[in-house]
Amino acid sequence: MARNDGIDRTFARNQDLPTLDDVAKVQEHNEREKDSYSNQDIDTTQTHRNVHFKKPTDSYAAMFDQMIADGVISTRGLKADAVKYGELLFDVNSAYFHNHGGYEYAKQFYADAYKAAVEIVGGEQYILSAVMHADERNRAMSEALGEDVYHYHLHVVYIPVVEKQILWSKRCKDEALRGTIKEVITQVSRSKKWESKPVLGEDGNPMLNAKGKKILKSSYSVLQDDFFNFMRNAGYTDVERGERGSTEEHLTVTQFKVQAEQQRLEAVTGQVAQAKRGLENAKAATEKQKKKLEALQKETKTAKTVALTVQEIETMGKKATFGNNITLTPDECDTLKRYAVNGIIANADNKRLKEKLASAEKTVSIWKQRYEAVNEKYMELKQKAQPFLDALEIASERVRAFINSILIRGKETQEHKHPARKRGQDMEL
């Protein structure tokens, strides 16, 4: 599962299919054989966009039987309750594909991921079905962005096999053949396929713990490494590996869904907080422009009081006794010259200030429009997210308790079913 920290991560998860009923349910889901689904995020109008990199030729169980009949695989030596089917799920968070172009980019990414699956499984002949789902909506992103965003991921159903050497027995008549390889079969074996392997040191030898026992590396951790390294080598250098040492490598489908819903709430909450910060920034910028406008208005008013009025000038000077000439005293002449100079300067200042005032008023108008747009977007987002926020505030403790109980129960189940693997995980680096 992707963390809500802005980092794009690859994830590879392996799931056992112990019974034929489990196999049938996975087939119904992967191949979209049902008319309706309890998962409300499945949009059946988009199912035609799902991409098969290997399409099944029959039911999964029938294909398995045919592979035995054709000698492709062997169940020799298997117990009746042995696990014969497995499913790999390859995944990256929805935002990664949304930011890289969406559907077309996802198809290319998972075409390369399928190549990784072929290597991991051991050959395409052991894969029953490989399908990219493109019809499951990411509810949180869809609501946050106001458009349909789909969560692209790849399901690969396969047969876990290993090569097994069959030796000639001691009862063989030819002594030279005894103990030598009689034949090599492709044996169905989940336990051998996914057994934990020793961690090797720099000298190539197994590393030992304080008690002298081999340090084992979980096969699920190896799966994460192999998928990540394959995709990096394929050119996808902008993704990181799924986090080490976390329970995400061992989640059941139910736990996987529960964590997904929890992260949807976190994503919506983050979107609301981001919009709120944008609104506050817009408010601050608007207030700053408003103060600048008020300062310019005050400066303009002061400049106007300095300028000469027409009445002041008209009262200066006396008409001469003869003719139409006007006579001024030396003081009046000096004053008039000074007023004239001041008037020209004032007119120039007034023109400059009027231009600055008009520019400031235009800037304030733009910021006001931005503020109103951000505020409207914030209110819409807050209204959409309110049910999630209310639910989170009212029942946060119950949600955490529910998730913890599921995770603990899943962990106890894994430990009960595979105690040997648990010991190996405890010693994993």
Secondary structure, DSSP 8 states (H G I E B T S, - for coil): ---SSS--EEEEEEEEE-SHHHHHHHHHHHTT-SS--S-TTB-GGGGGG-EEEE--SS-HHHHHHHHHHTTSSB-TT--TT---EEEEEEEE-HHHHHTTTTHHHHHHHHHHHHHHHHHHHT-GGGEEEEEEE--BB-HHHHHHHTS--B--EEEEEE--EEEEEEE--TT-S-TTTTTSEEEEEEEE-HHHHT--EE-B-TTSSB-B-TTS-B-EE-HHHHHHHHHHHHHHHTT-TT-EE--TTSGGGG--HHHHHHHHHHHHHHHHHHHHHHHHHHHHHHHHHHHHHHHHHHHHHHHHHHHHHHS--HHHHHTS-EE-SSSS-EE--HHHHHHHHHHHHHHHHHHHHHHHHHHHHHHHHHHHHHHHHHHHHHHHHHHHHHHHHHHHHHHHHHHHHHHHHHHHHHHHHHHHHHHHH-HHHHHHHHT--
